[in-house]
Structures are given as structure tokens and as C-alpha cells.
Amino acid sequence: MMSKYEQIYTAISKSIDNKQLKEGCKIPSETELMKQYEASRGTVRKAVDLLQERGYVQKIHGKGVFVLKRKNIEFNFGGIVSFQEENERLGRHCITEVVEIEKIKATKEIAKLLNVKEKTEIDHIKRVRNIDGEKVILDINHFVSEHIPGLTSEIAAGSIYKYIEKELGLHISYSQRVIEVQPCTEDDRKYLDLNGTDYVVVVKNFTHFYDGSQFEYTESRHRLDIFHFSDVARRK
């Protein structure tokens, strides 16, 4: 069950996603939200802080909180969300095709990327992401099998993060990310609708649990011409 602040966040974010709250408009004040949702000031502030963190709104001192301009196709780097969660939020029609899943022994290169010993058992998964009828992302996942047992094609076709948190009861904490532009590989050309492009945007994710242990290294290979990556940077 969602907490109160999560319920408020979800309701407002949906209003923004479905254009009930339009770009540039002011959202209700803290007092109005407190009355509307029968919530404390602290709870409302926590919800609004999350909206700001996720790039939905911007607080302007002395004026209020305003809806930010957002592109139709984007991936927000302000938090850790699964592909399924992000696309459900944005209302996109998406299909995940698992094209490869196997257990392997970590090579020297993979072991270094996962911070494990060479020959550690790894779940190696390739998934093609189809958005609105086009194959535009190739995810190449490596999970430490000891940390994430029981992975199947069915789980991989849905949300692996949901499986980790809901079924295994584990807590994902943070991800280090590296973004590069690379020439298309043979796999990119095999699996993606490249639309004539010769390069892809590669997002490398090194994801950890709360205790600091790394359980995942993933390369998400995105078609270059249609994706917009966003974050909200703040001066403290």
C-alpha cells in the first residue's frame, strides 16, 4: 500500500501526464493540497519535493510551484525506475522481448564491471524494448546470480526491479550511470529499428543495494535520434 505522500505524488503526476495540469501552470498551494488530501504540511511537502526531484515541477520562491515543460519521449535520471514503471507513468505502449537469457561465468571484463571475482555465476539477459511499434532500446543485463536468484524469461519480460523488491524483498538503493555515444554494433543492427542511424546512446548502470553491494551491470543501448534524457540539476 502506498504511503500518503506517494498517493499525493501519484495523483498530481498523473494530472500532469494526462495534461490536466499543463506546462507552466501553478499547482495548488500547500494549504489547498492539505485540505484536498487531508494530509499534514510535512506530507504535502514530501510529495511536492518528490515531484520536483522527478522533474515534474519547479518551486519558485515567493510565487509557488509550477509544472515544468516535458518532452513526449524521455528518460528521467533523477531516480531509479524500471522501464515498465517509466512507460506506465508516461502512458506509452511498450513491449519487452527477451531475446537471450542464460547463466554464464563472469569474464575478467564483466567481473570488473560487477566488482566480483572472475568466473562468478552471472545471469546474462538481452531484452529488446518496443515503444509505440518501434524497436528502439537493446538492454544487455548482467545480474549477480547469488544476489538475484530465480530469474526467468517471464520475469525478464516484465519488471526485474519489481521482482527484486516485491518477491525477493530486497532494497535497491542507488545507481552510478555513465552515458556514451557509440557506433552501432552487430547486435544493435540485428535487434533495433535504427532508421538509418549509425550510432546509439549507451547508458551504463552500476546498481547497488543499501549495504553498498553491487548486484547489476546493464548497458541500455538507445536509438540516437528519438531519445531525450533529462535530469534536474540544482545549485545548493
WOHU-V987178 format. One line per field, one symbol per residue. phi: phi as a letter, one per 30 degrees, with the letter a starting at -180 (. if undefined). psi: psi as a letter, one per 40 degrees, with the letter a starting at -180 (. if undefined). burial: I if it has 9 or more other ideal C-beta (glycine too) atoms within 8 Angstrom, else O. Layout:
phi->???
psi->???
burial->???
//
This chain:
phi->.dddddddeddddddddcidcdeidddededdddddchbdddddddddddddddidbbdceickcbdddbddcabccdacbdedddddddicdbbccdcaaacbcddeddeddchbdeiddbdcbcbcccchjbdbbccccbcdeddbdidbdddddccdddddddddiccdcabdbbcbcbddcddeddccddhidcbbdccccccbdddjddcbbbccccdddbcbcbbccbdc
psi->hiiddddddddddddddeedhiheihiiidddddddefiidddddddddddddeedihhhhedahihihiidhihheeihiidddddddefihihhhhehhihihhiddddddefiiieihihhhhhhhhhfehhehhhhihhhdddgiehiddddebhddddddddefihhcihhihhihiihiddddddigefeieiihhhhhhiiideehheihhhhhhhdeeihhiihhhh.
burial->OOOIIIIIIIIIIOIIIOOOIOOOOOIOOIOOIIOOIOIOOOIIIIIIOIIIIIIIIOOOOOOOIIIIOIOOOIIIOOOOOIIIIIIOIOOOOIOIIIOOIOOOOIOOOIIOIIOIOOOIIIIIIIIIIIIOOIIIIIIIIIIIIOIIOOIOOOIIIIIIIIIIIOOIOOOIOOIOIOOOOIOIOOIIIOIIOIOOIOIIIIIIIIIIIOOOOIIIIIIIIIIIOOIOIIOIOOOO
//
